[in-house]
């Protein structure tokens, strides 16, 4: 059994080591919707990705499964650092845009609001994740959002709490009106 994600972050001293890159822990563990294959996700900011890559290599190359790769996400060059520690997969994602403007952080904040407003949504989303869906598609499916899930979740950023509550009520009524916990509409 793996240790709690907070303890793994603490044991690796991740937030202190990454502090100059404005780290934010995101993903399913802090939302309380993690499943057996969930990882620890940390978003970072650096305007010089080569500097970040060098730093990450020096810091984490001794970790099991260490790899670093470059990619383009939301039209921004990005660095993804991955390794394994304390029975967790760790992924550190860095872009040259402020951390709080990155899609992963923005998704996380919307999902955090949704779960705070409607705690019962947690079990529905977790069950969808267990069935194999990624987090944003699971939220989108649970809420009946149309279109591309990652864009649909971002579309909720400016939605007020009253409207979000109404949206989550749809999920509750769907779950309550069927014999299965999720209903046919919510199955992948």
N, C-alpha and C positions, 0 to 999 in steps of 0.2 A: 504494500500500500504506500502510495506516495505521500509526502508531507504536504501540508497546506501551501498554496501558492505564495502566500505572504511570507512564510518561513523560507521558502526557496529563494525568493527575491532578497530577503534579509541575509541569508547565508552566503549568497553570491555578492552581496553589497552592491547590487545593480543600480539602485537609484543614486547612491553616493558616487559610484564610478561614472555614471552617465550624467551627473548633475549639470555639467556645462552644455549639455545638448537638450535641455528642457524636457526630460523624460516624463511621459504620462503612461501609467499602466492602464491598458484597455483590454477588451476581449471578454470572454465568457466567465472566467473565474471571479473577477470582481463584481460581475452582475449576478452571480449565484446561479448561473444556468450552464455551468460546465458539465461536460460528459467525459467519458473515459479517455477520449482522444483529444481533449481540449489542450491548448498550449498557453503559455504565458506570453502575452503580447505587450511590447513596449514601443510607443511611438517617440521619435526623437527629431530634433531640428538641427541642421548644420548647413550653413551656406557654402561650405567647402566639403563636398562628399568624399574627395580623396583623403582629406584630413580625418574625416570620420572613419573611413575604411581602414586607415592606418592605425588609428586609435583602437578600433574594435578588434583588429587582428592582434595587436599587442595585448589587449585585455583578455580576450576570450579564446585565442587559438589553442590553448591547452585543454579546453573543454571537449568532451566527447562529441563527435559528429559535427565539429565546427565547420561551417562553410559561410562564405560571403559571396553575394551576387549583386549585380547591378540590374536594374530594370527601369521601366517607365510606367508610372501609374498616375492617372489623371493629368497626363501631359507633363509630368515632372520627373526628372531623373531621380532615382531612388537607390538606396542601398538596403539590402536585407541580410541580416546576420542571423544565423541559426546555429544552435547547439543544444545538447542535452545535459541536464544536471538535475540531481535529486528526483529522478524518474519523471521529469517534466521536459517537454520540448520547449525551448525558449526562442522567440523570434523578436528581433529588434529591427524596427523599420525606421529609416531616416530619410527625410526629404529636405530640400532647401527652402521650405516654406514653414512658417511658424507652426509649432506642434498643434495648437488649438484650431488651426485652419485645415488640418489634414482630414481627409474623409474618414479614416478609421476613428479618430477622436470624435469627430462630429457624429458619426453613427453611434458610437458608444454613449455619448451624452443624450441623444434622443432615446435610445434603448433604456438608459438609466431612468429617464423621466417616465417613460411608459411603465416600467416595472414599479416605480415608486407610486404612481397613480393607480395602478391596477396590479397588486401583487399576485393575483390569481393567474395573470398572464404567464408568469414564470413557469408553471407546470406545463402549459400548452407549448410554449416555445422549447422547453427542455425536451419534451417528448418528440417534437419535430426534429430537433437536433439529433436525438438518439436514432431517428429513422434515417439519418444521413444528410439532412440539410445543413448548410452553413448558417451562421447566425442571422444575417440580414434576410436571406430568403425565408428562414423560419419565422421571423417577425412579420415579414410581408404576407406570408401565407396565413399566419394566425390572425392577422388584422384584415385580411381580404383586400390588400393593396394591389392594384393593377400595375402592370408595366415592369420595368427592370427594377428588381428589389433594392439595389444599392441606391439608385436615384429616388425611388419611392420613399425610402427611410429618410433621406436628406430632405425630401419634400415636407416632412413633418417638423422640421427644425423651428419654424416660425409659428407653428400651430399652438394655440393657447391650451391650457390645461383642460378647460371645459370640453373642447373639441376632441382632445386626446381621450378623455374619459368616455365620450360617446363612441369613439372608435373602438376602444377596448370593450365596451359593453356588447358590441356585435360579436366579438370573440367569445365572451361569456355565454351569450344566448345560444350561439351555435354549439358550444360544448355541452350546455345543459339540455339541449333539445334532441340529443342523440343518445344511443345506447353505448357507443364507444366514447372514450374520453375526448377524442378530437373530432369525431364526426367524419363522414366521408369527404366533405369539402376540404378538410385539413390534412388528409392523408397525402403523402408525396406521390 
